[in-house]
């Protein structure tokens, strides 16, 4: 089993990847840009070990 961090997991591709990895037995940590998106990700995929909110954009 691996511990996997998925950035941008509040969007469809990230959620799909997280769901598949979770089904394979991995610990999944989701990332979203803000609290609202993190809550959306948590509702869409309730199994993750953790959901983190934070903007990773650099200028």
C-alpha positions in Angstrom: 0.0 0.0 0.0 1.2 3.5 -0.9 0.4 6.9 0.5 -0.6 9.1 -2.5 -1.2 12.9 -2.6 -3.3 14.1 -5.5 -3.2 17.8 -6.3 -6.2 19.2 -8.0 -8.4 16.4 -6.8 -11.6 18.5 -6.7 -11.9 18.1 -10.5 -13.1 15.1 -12.4 -9.7 13.6 -13.5 -8.3 13.9 -9.9 -11.4 12.4 -8.4 -11.4 9.5 -10.8 -7.7 8.8 -10.1 -8.3 9.0 -6.4 -11.2 6.7 -6.5 -9.3 4.1 -8.5 -6.3 4.3 -6.3 -8.5 4.0 -3.2 -10.1 0.9 -4.7 -6.7 -0.6 -5.2 -6.0 -0.2 -1.4 -3.9 2.9 -1.3 -4.1 5.7 1.3 -5.2 8.8 -0.7 -4.8 12.4 0.4 -6.8 14.8 -1.7 -5.8 18.5 -2.4 -8.1 21.3 -3.4 -7.4 25.0 -4.1 -9.8 26.2 -1.4 -12.1 25.1 1.4 -15.2 25.1 -0.8 -13.5 22.8 -3.4 -12.1 20.6 -0.6 -15.6 20.1 0.8 -16.9 19.2 -2.7 -14.1 16.6 -3.0 -14.9 15.2 0.4 -18.6 14.8 -0.6 -17.7 13.2 -4.0 -15.1 10.8 -2.5 -15.6 10.2 1.2 -12.9 7.6 1.6 -9.7 9.7 1.6 -7.4 9.7 4.5 -7.2 13.5 4.5 -8.4 16.5 2.4 -6.1 19.5 2.3 -7.0 23.0 1.1 -4.4 25.4 -0.2 -3.5 27.3 -3.3 -0.2 26.0 -4.7 0.0 28.6 -7.5 3.3 30.4 -7.8 3.8 33.8 -9.3 
